[in-house]
C-alpha cells in the first residue's frame, strides 16, 4: 500500500520527538512532516535530558542559554512509548522506537536498559547516546561525569548485543574539541568512539550521528580519518544529516561526502 516504505523514500535514522523541555508537537505533526519530506520510515527517540527552568517568565528555548542544568530524564522513554502506542497500525509501522533515557554517569544504566527492553514492546534501537556534545556535555548532570561514561557506554553495548536480534546503537560523539589543544592529538575524541566500536564487535550495528561534525573546530584530514574508521570497523555506519552536508570551509565538502558514500555505500 502507499503507507509502506518504498524505494526512493528517505529513512530518517534519528528523529527526536521531544525538545529539552520534554515538549513535542505530537505524532500528527511528525507524520505530516514525514509525508511532506518523503520520509517513509523514521527511528524516533525522546530526549535523555531535561533543561532546568531556573529564571525568567518563560522556559528556556535553548539548553545552553542560561545556567540551568540538564538532568537525566528517564521518563522520556515511557512518554514516547505512550504516544506511539496510541497510533493506528499503519502509522505505527512507519516509526521505529528507540530508547534513550540513559545517563552515562550512572553505572546502573545497563540494568535500566535491560528493564526497558523487557517492559516496553517494540524497542527497535538504543540511543541517541551522547558521548561528547560540546557545550551541552558541560551542562549535563551525569553523576561521575567523564570518569565512568565510557565504561557505562560499553555496558550498554553488551545489553544491545545479547538480544536475540541485536539492537542497533545510535551514538552522538563530537570528533574533536571546539578548542585547539597543542598537547592533544587531532580528533582526540575518536579514541572514545573506537573503544565503543571495539566492544561492539562486527555484529552490532553502531550509527554515528553526522560523523561527529559541528560548526567550528579544525577538520583538515578528517576525510582520511573517516575512511580509516569505516575500513577498520565493519559495524560502523554514519548518518547523512544537514550538519554533514552544510557547506562550510572548515568541514567536509560535498565532493568529500560523495566520495565517502561511494566507497562505503552501506
N, C-alpha and C positions, 0 to 999 in steps of 0.2 A: 504494500500500500504506500501512499505518498508520505505516511508518517514514518516509514522505515528509513534507516540510514542508506543513502545512495552514493554511488561513485560520483566524485566531483564535489561532494559536500565537505565542509570543514569539520574536523574533530578538535574540539577545544579541550585540552588536556588539564587545565586548571582554571576553574571558574569559581571565584569567591562569592558566596551567597550573602555574607554579612560584612558590614564595614567594622571599624574599630569601636563603634558604639553597639555592635551586635544588632544593627538595624538592617532591614532589607526591603527592597521594593516588591518582593514576592515572586512566586513562581510564574504567575501570569505574565509579568513584565519580562522575566527571564526567557520564557518560551517564545514570547513575541520577538524579542531581540534576536534569539537564535534563528528564528524563521527569516527575519529580515536580512540577517547576515549569512544565510545559507550554512548555518551550523547544524549538522544532523545529529550530533551527539556531543555531550559535554560531561567531563568529570567535575562534579560540583562539590565544594567543600565550604565549611564555615570559616571561622577566624579563630585561631588559638588564643588570641589575646583580646582583652577589652581595655579601652583607654579610660583612665580615671578622669572624671569631670571634677576639676578642683577649683575652677574660677570662672567668672563670667556668668551671664544670664542664659547663654545657650551652650549646648555641648560642643566640644572641640570638633572641628571639621577635619583636622589632620593630626595624626598621632604624635608628631614631633613639634607642634607649635607652642606647647607650654610644658610645665614641669610635672604634669600628671604622669604617673607610671602607667605602663602596660602590664597588666597582670593576667595570669593564666585563667582562661575561661573554658573549662571542660564542658560546660553545658551547651556549648555551640553545636556539638555533635547531636545531642538529643533534640535541640531545636530544629536543626536541619532535617533530621530523621522524620519528625512530625510533619514538616512541610512537604517532604517528598511522599510520604505515605498517604497524604490527602489527595494526591493526584490520581487520575484515572490510568488504567494500564498503558494506553498509547503514549501519553505524555511521560509517564514514569519511565518507560523504556528508553527515552532519549537522554536520561540523566544517570550517570554512574556516581554512587555515593562514596565519597572519600572522607574518612575520619581524620581530624587534625588537632583536636583539643588536647594536646600532649605537651607538657612542659619539660624541656630537655635538661633543666636544672634539677629535676626530681627523678631519682633512680627508680622510683616505683612506677614510672610511666609505662614501662613494658608490661607490667601486670595490668595496668589500666587499659592498655591497648587490647590485651587478650580478653579482658572482660567485655570491652566494646564489641569485638568481633563475635563473641559468644551471644551477647544480648541483643544486638541490633542486626536485623536481617539485611541482606543485600549489600553488605560492605564490599566495595569493589576495588578499593585502593586505600593507601595511607598517606596522608600529607595534605597540604604542603607543610613539611617540617623545616623550620628556619634554623640553619646553622650559623650563617653570617648575613646580617641585613643592615650593615652600616649603622646609621644613626639610631635606627629602631632597636638594634641589639643593645645599645647602651641604655635604653629606657625600660627594657623588659625586666620584670622581676622573675628571676629564674632559679631561685634557691641558691645553689652553689655556683651560679653563673658559669664562667668558662672552665671551671675546674672539672666538671663532670659531663658537660653537654655532649662531647664526642662519644664517651663511653655509653651514655644513655641512647644516643643515636644507633650505636652498634647493637644494643639490646633490642631496640625496635626492629632492626633488620632481622634478628633471629626470629621474632614473632611473625613477621611477614613471611619469612622463608619456610616456616614449618607448617603453614596451612596446606590443606590438600591441594588447593590451587593457589600458589604463592601470590601474595598481594603486592602489586607494584608500589614502590615507594617514591613519593614526589618530594624533592628537596629544593630549597632555595638557599643558595650559598654564594655570596659575592666571591669573585675570583681573586680579588685583591683589596687592599685597604684604600680608602679615599685619600689617605696621606701617602707621601713618598718617604720611605724609610731607607736610609743609606746602608743599614746593617741587616736588612732582611732581603731575602731573595724575591725576585719578581713573581707576582701572582702567588703570594705566600699561602693564601687560604686553600689552594688546590691540594695541599698536603692533607688537610682535614677531609676534603671530599674524597680523595683517593683512599684514605683509611676506611671510609664507609663503603666505597666500591669494592675494596678487597674483602671486607667482611661479608658483603652481599654475594660475592662469587658470580659465576657466569649465568646462573639460572634465575636470579631475582632481578626483574627489570627495575631500573632506577632512572627516573626522569629528573633532569637538572633544568630548573626553570630558567629560560633565556640565557643559559651558559654563564650565569654569574655576572652579566654585564650591567652597568649602571652609568648614569651621567657623571663625568669626571673620571679620575684615575688615569693611568698610562697604559695603553693597550698595544704598543708595538710588540710584535712577535706572538700575539695571542692566537692567531690562526694556527700557528705551528703547535702551540700548546693544546688547542682543541683537537687537532689531528692526532697528536700523541695519545691523549686520553681516550679518544674514540677507538683508536687502533689497539690500545692495550686492554681496555675494559669492554668486553662484548655486551655487558649488561647495561651500559650507559646509553641513555637517549637524551637528546636536547630538544626542548620545545622552541618553535619559531614564534616569537612574540614581537609586539611593537618595540620593546626595548632592544631586541636583537636587530630589527630591520631599520629602525630610525637612523637616518644618515647623521653621522657625527664625525668630525675629522679625527677624533681620538679613539674611535671604536671600529668595529668591523664594517667594511664597505659591503654593498650589495653583491659585488663580484666575489668577495671572500665568502659570503654566506652561501652563494650559489655553488661555489667550488666544494664547500663542505657537504652540502646536501647531495651533490652529485657523487661525491666519494663515499659518503655514508648515508645512503637513502633510507635506511631503517632506524 
